[in-house]
Each structure stands twice: as structure tokens, then as C-alpha cells.
């Protein structure tokens, strides 16, 4: 069947180039082992594009304009239009300034976070060794084109898909693509894939595919298809919709009453303006964005770079973390276990013979593990290696001819146990015990390595079997226990065999309920309830392929979990993109980093747990501000609406409303640095609780305001202008005090505020008080009345706090009974 898309054609062409005979490949690519000229490479670079992952780039102008679209920006824009209609030009320009400032701050903070990940990519960019015009040069790997001849040496990361041109066998680590931890053995004409690592050998290779046309192409399609909507964005929309409905209802009521009374249309429009401005949580998007941006910088200090700001809020809610085994839970290096030896041969002798059949210079994973098992670093000094035969896929063993300290020659070999048994003259007498040892090692999660020695008589004698394993990280067990105590279930995800996965899980106290991924479906299959439940209840997954990882995340999300996923290779990219919070671990490939929300710069799981703790603190700050902002909006809306409906009195001018927004919301920006207690359970937006607590505080506020209004008008007989100034100061002071109630679940004194919050609030209230006392844009109130307002506001503050505690007890009874789990103060760097 003929492919019907350009992409499928590209994949088909790529597969052909992978298998074509080398002579035909060179002809098709118009190249030779002598490489390309610089001019030809530039021409091909323009034709094929850079050798890098193609990411969807957002137009910066459209990105900026997106900050003017949505329920909350619409409310601000309506206020701007109304200000222009009634020709209140000071209000018009002040509100317009707030609108633009909000967009600029939000856009800038997210842009800075994007720049951080770009800087990280530049820092980790791969250089290539390329033959151009007959000379070897070292350009960036993004400049490679099909037809280029590259040199691959020990430790190199393969920069593009290529075919080997050398005769020597190569050992290539393809774990970043396949998840298989043992290197693949490749020879002349074989394909090596972008992102692989050369473990042994040196050769030249011809590039046949770059960028999106590499082996990663199919995986990239999955990444493109995986899109998630942030819970943070949903929460902000809910808050915006709640305030919009409230504002529309109250404005409609007032307009109807004003029309019935026969009030002038301009007066009604002026009121609609003031009420709309009062209903706008002007700084809410800015405060929430800045809170996350500040958090992103704090996480960067903990070696976690955030590429998408809303990922911080997602990380706070993660209740299942799918952790890649190799390098995250384990040390990503093979280590020698206690060997099995035959007859009376000592374990030390088995290790020594295996070490003599190893070569450190090759940096082979197995060789390094065997050499690392020597107790004495000088054990090999008395021996001379006369000849060394490296491992090759045909013989499946290494062999060395050695001259001992006594001048006698002997041979040693190590390799697959069945291969060594086939060589050994004593195979008949040791086979049953060797097979048992190999099976025992396998059941414990170890790989086995047979070792034999041939003395002067030339007969190979099997001396023992070495177990190899990738040990858990020293901090992994404690970190997993910490995660569990924080309400985060860690599930192991690995391409290794089931027995190895179970043994690792057992050592880390993760539970032994490991599923074989072969029993699972793929991303296109809808799992049965039974299988979906088994995925949810499992402790991990073994023998996992890319589609399995994606599928596991999808099933867990459908069952209501917020899923975090760690990974480092191309094969992890789809699941990283699909997860609520994708985390690229230290040393991750470009593909994994591009698909992730957070990139870790240090290895291990502990940095992820630190990031979760930090994100939960950030979430608490956002939650506190959301409650405060809704409560304040309600307080001002209800007070003004009732004042006009019942008393036919405008308690505040438009300028006063704008000043309230500028001073109070400006000061509240400092909540981004506040001290908080994070909880030992995943965070999520409980809108019933947020709106409920905010509504209770928002209803108590107007009662206090009307109390002062009654005293000012009926008891002290203040005139209209002085009453307005008094009410402005009351709303300003009471509004600022409200933040000290919303920032804690317990009494207001239960968590000490950060110094920066104190300073910001003090500065804002000092300014508000001076404005009211000396009458800037309003009638002067004087110090006597200002002191009276402060005393009245403080008294109501003390009376309101117990009401808040009661509201929490009713609206959130279960959590109200549990004490805050981890009382860790976040002392701000600022």
C-alpha cells in the first residue's frame, strides 16, 4: 500500500536508507567516504534543515496578545472602554496601564523561563567530528546533513542516524532509544541512531538521516499528539467566571433600579464603570504568574529548571510518580556481586581472572564493573597482557593471553555462561551447579558472567560465575519513603527484565507487584476496568516500550490521578509530554528535555522530592492569594451595590477604586516570597473550599464597612466627601489585613509572615493612610479620624479570624482535623 502522507514517505525512505547496501547508499546520497565539501553541506543544510528536534515555535506577538484574551482581561478591557465612554481619562489611563502591565509581566516571566531551557540546550549541545573538504572539523551537530562522513569514538554521542563505514566491530549503548541497558554490537554497514553512545571502538560513518527524519521520527509523532490542559488554567477560569457572573448580576440589578428611579444615563454608566473596576481581580493573573516565576527561580537553585511555569502547580498535585529505574532509582553503572566459584577456587581468584580478561581503556561497562570488584588496586601489577581479544558478537566473550610474575603464560576468558561452559573441559562436572547459580542470580535480578582459565596445558577450566547488577542509589530508599509519606506513590518503569525490576523494587521497599508491560495494551487501546485497576495498584512495570509508558500515563490520568513521569531518553519523550508533569532527569537527551516541563541538572530522585516540596509551598501561596482576591472583590462589590440600592449613595469614587487596586494588589505581589507550611499530601484546587472561605470573608467585610458607615453618617454626622475618604481608608486597611487571614488555615499568628510581605504591606498602608489624612484625590480626613478607622478595622480583624476557622471546619472538615504536616518555613532569598 502506497503511503499517503509526506511523513510516512519520509519514514519509508529512512527505513530504505537504513538497509540499502553501502554502495547504493553512497550513490543515493551523492557522497563517498571522503565526505562532502563545505559548499555542498551548506546547500544541503538549506534543503534538509538543521539536525535538531523541530519544536513548535509560538509567535511572540501572538503569545503576548494572548494575555489580553480571557475572562479576566475582558473585564479589565470593559472597564477601559467604559472609562473612555464617560470621559474619565485619569481612570482610563490608569486601568489601561494595569492591563498592559499585567500582560507584560506575565509574558516576560514565561519568556524568561523559556530562555532558561534554551540556554540549557545550548550548554548541552553536541559537537560532531565531520570530514569536510578533506579535513576533520568540529561544528555543532545541528549543522550535519545527509551524506556527511563523521568520526565516532569511544564516549561520543551519535549526532545523527548513520551507517558504519569501518571494519572493526563497535559496541553501542542504545539505552536512550530502546531502554535496553546492555550495549549493542554493530559491524560494517549497520545503522547507528542519533542519541546512542559509543561504548567501544572507533570508526567513520555516513549520515543518512537528520532531525525529524531520524529513528526518533515515529516517537516525535506521539509527542506532537500529547497535549494536556493545566489545572491551574482551569482554576483561574473558574474564579474569573465566578466573579464575572457576580458582577453581571449586580450591575444588571443596579441598572434596572437606576432606570426605574429615572437616574441620568451618564450617572448609571459611571456607576457601571466603578462596579466593573471593583469586580476586576486586576493583579490576579500577574500575582499568580509572578508567584510561579519566583518559584521557578527557587527550583533552579535546587538544580531543577522549569520550562513551563504552570508545571509548578501541576507538580504540587502529583500523586503518582512514574520513575525511570536506570539512573534515577539506580546508579546507572554495573556493579559486581558476590561470585560463585567452583571447587576450592577462591572468590578473589575468580574476580582476578575476570579482571585480567578485561581492559579499562575500552571503558566497557562490564569490564569496568569487573575491575571495580578488585579489592586491591595493585592486584594486576605483576601481570603482563601479551594479547587481548575484545568482545565481539560472534564469540560473545573476551580473551587475554597473560604472562604471570613467575614468567609462565596462561589464558583467561569471560563471557556468557553458556559460551564459557561450551569451552570448558570441566563442563560435565560443574554444569549443574553453574546452571543453578545462574538461575539463582537471575531470580535475584543479577546478570551472569562466566569466567574460565587455561594454564600451560591449554585446557579451559571454568572457575566461576560473576553476578552483575545496577545498584540502587544510596538515597533512593529514603527518598521513596519520603515520597510515600508526602502522599506520592512512586512506580518503577524500566525496560529491564521482570526479575531484575522485582529485585530492585524489593531493595528499595517499593513493593513487589511489578507488571510485565507485555500484558498491557498501547495508546490506541481502551483498557478493561480490571487491567486499568491492576495498572493503578501496581508498584511498577518491567520490559517497557515507549508506547507502554504513554499508555500507562494515559490510564492513570483517566482514573483521576495527577501523574509525574521521569525519563532521559528518546523513548521516554511521548510519556513525558503526556504526563501532567514531565521531568527530564540529569543527562537527558534533547528529545526528553524538549518534551519535559522540568529538567533536572543533578541525578537521582531526591531533587524531584525537593522540587515537589517547593512546588507545594508555591501552591499554598497561590491558594492564599486566590482566596484573598475573591474575598476582597466581594467585599467591595457588595458594599458598593447595597450602598447605592438602599442609601442611594456612592461610597467610593472611581479614582479611589483604582488606588485600592494599585496599592493593595501591588503590596500583595510580595506574597510570592511568603513563609508557608506545605502539606504531606498532593495539592489540588478545591474550588468549593476556595470560593466558600472567600465568600464567608467577603460577606463579613460589608457588615464591618456598614458598621463604620453608620457611625460616620448617623453618630458623627460626617458629610458626604469625608464619609467617602473614611470608607476608602477602611476598605484599604481591612483589605490588607485580610491577607493575614487567608495565608493561614489556622489562627492568623500560626505562621510568621516573611519580612518582605511585612515591608510591602506596611509601605502600602502608610501610603493609603497619608493619602486619606492629607487628601490626595479626595477630601482630607485628618489623623484623628484615621486613627479611629485603624482601631475599628483591627477590632473587626480579630473578630473575623474565629469566623474563618469555623468556615474551614464546616467546608473542609477532614483536613481541618489534620495538622499541617511539614512545618518548613521558606525563608526567601530576597
Secondary structure as UniProt FT lines:
FT   HELIX           6..19
FT   HELIX           22..29
FT   TURN            33..34
FT   HELIX           38..48
FT   HELIX           60..65
FT   HELIX           66..68
FT   HELIX           71..85
FT   TURN            86..87
FT   HELIX           89..123
FT   STRAND          130..132
FT   TURN            133..134
FT   STRAND          135..137
FT   HELIX           141..143
FT   TURN            146..147
FT   STRAND          149..152
FT   TURN            154..155
FT   STRAND          161..164
FT   STRAND          170..173
FT   HELIX           175..178
FT   STRAND          184..186
FT   TURN            188..189
FT   STRAND          191..192
FT   TURN            194..195
FT   STRAND          197..200
FT   STRAND          203..209
FT   HELIX           211..213
FT   TURN            215..216
FT   HELIX           217..225
FT   HELIX           231..261
FT   HELIX           265..279
FT   TURN            282..283
FT   HELIX           284..301
FT   TURN            302..303
FT   STRAND          304..306
FT   TURN            309..310
FT   HELIX           311..317
FT   STRAND          320..324
FT   HELIX           325..329
FT   STRAND          330..336
FT   STRAND          340..341
FT   TURN            343..344
FT   HELIX           347..356
FT   HELIX           360..362
FT   HELIX           365..372
FT   TURN            377..382
FT   STRAND          384..389
FT   TURN            393..395
FT   STRAND          397..403
FT   TURN            405..406
FT   STRAND          409..415
FT   HELIX           417..423
FT   TURN            425..426
FT   HELIX           427..443
FT   TURN            444..445
FT   STRAND          447..454
FT   TURN            456..457
FT   STRAND          460..472
FT   TURN            474..475
FT   HELIX           476..485
FT   TURN            486..487
FT   STRAND          489..493
FT   HELIX           498..507
FT   TURN            508..509
FT   STRAND          514..516
FT   HELIX           517..519
FT   TURN            523..524
FT   HELIX           529..537
FT   STRAND          540..542
FT   HELIX           546..558
FT   TURN            559..560
FT   STRAND          563..567
FT   HELIX           570..572
FT   HELIX           573..578
FT   STRAND          581..584
FT   TURN            586..587
FT   HELIX           590..595
FT   STRAND          598..600
FT   HELIX           606..647
FT   HELIX           654..668
FT   HELIX           669..673
FT   HELIX           687..710
FT   HELIX           711..715
FT   HELIX           720..742
FT   TURN            748..749
FT   HELIX           755..774
FT   HELIX           783..811
FT   HELIX           813..817
//
